[in-house]
Every structure is written in C-alpha cells, then in structure tokens.
Amino acid sequence: MNHRTDPGRAARAARLHALPPSCGPVRLVAVDGHAGSGKSTFADRLAAALGDAPVLHTDDLASHAALFDWSARLHEQVLGPLAHGTDASYEVYDWHARRFATRRVLPVAPVVLVEGVGAGRRAVRPFLACLLWMERDARDSWGRGQRRDGPEMSEFWAGWVPAEQTHFAADPSRPYADALVRQQDVGPAGYVVLPGPGATA
C-alpha cells in the first residue's frame, strides 16, 4: 500500500458530514496549527475525501501589513454570505505584488474547510462545526516551513515567528480543538487523529 494513502480519511469525512451545520447550511471546519505544521497538505487530503470540498486558505486573506488582522475581512466576505446560504467571494492577496489582486469564489457546500495559522481563532469559533489542530511542536514546524521556503524567505520568517507567538499568546486555538492531528512519518495511515482539549464527546 502506498504510504501516502490514509485509510482513515473516509471515516473522518463521514463524521464531518454527520455534524450539524454551523454556518448557515455549511459545516465549517478549521484546520489550525503552527506555520509549517502541515495544515495545507492535510486540508487538501481531507477536502478530497469530502468529495472536493471547498478550501479557504487564510494566507489569501492576510497581507504583509496585516499577518493576523483579517477577522473583519473573513466575516464580511466569507462567513456572512455562507451564513445566509450564498456563495462567498473574497479578495486574494498576492504576496509577490504585495496587493489584493484578484477575487475568488468559495461556494456553499455541505462541508467547507478553512485552513491556516489562526483559523480557529476566537472570532471564528462560533461559526465552526469542528476545529482540528495539527499537533506538531512550534519550533519543529517553523524549521520545516523555513526549509520549505528557502533562504530567500528568511527575512519574512524573522518577522513571522514573533507575530505568530504574539497571536497565539493572546488568542490560542489548541485549547479549543475538537481533535489533534498528528502526522506519521512511516506507516500506511499518514495521520493519527486524537480527541482534542475542546472535545465534548
């Protein structure tokens, strides 16, 4: 069996579909964790298991000037429309051009994923059906992220790390996570999902 195949994805997808809607007709699921912890990869695989569920990346909402100050934009452009059962349309930041350059549609669907550092923040949690936290040490995650991005991004990371520390110190997500997701380096499963601090059942 290919070690990248996760036989538990279908079961996780079924459990998410069984949750009650949390944002209008949508079950909004957040995938949070430190930068470099594997959120995007996990969210993409989970979205595939959910039948190509829409995914919102918070990197599209953030900017150089506001790494974490995107709650108002998320509410206005995404959560509000979804809560009313209509497709969302949000501005996408171009990290190279340093400006919001395009718009993207996020359609209403049974399950919609939002992934990124701070996706499970206080302002978003009332709209969530489930909060997943990537269980990887912060420094290990940052090291993975820096190796991924290369030395040309070292200046960005020098600013990112203290900004992330400040955000989670003021608005932590992990204590409210319904499940903790641990990536396995070997074996067929790919991920182990455990009950999180915020799990009620």
Sequence and secondary structure as in RCSB ss.txt:
>XXXX:A:sequence
MNHRTDPGRAARAARLHALPPSCGPVRLVAVDGHAGSGKSTFADRLAAALGDAPVLHTDDLASHAALFDWSARLH
EQVLGPLAHGTDASYEVYDWHARRFATRRVLPVAPVVLVEGVGAGRRAVRPFLACLLWMERDARDSWGRGQRRDG
PEMSEFWAGWVPAEQTHFAADPSRPYADALVRQQDVGPAGYVVLPGPGATA
>XXXX:A:secstr
  TT  TTHHHHHHHHHTS  SBTTBEEEEEE STTSSHHHHHHHHHHHTTS  EEEGGGT  SS SS  HHHHI
IIIIHHHHTTS EEEEEEETTTTEEEEEEEE   SEEEEESTTTT TTTGGGEEEEEEE   HHHHHHHHHHHH 
GGGHHHHHHHHHHHHHHHHHS SGGG SEEEEE SSSSS EEEEE TT   
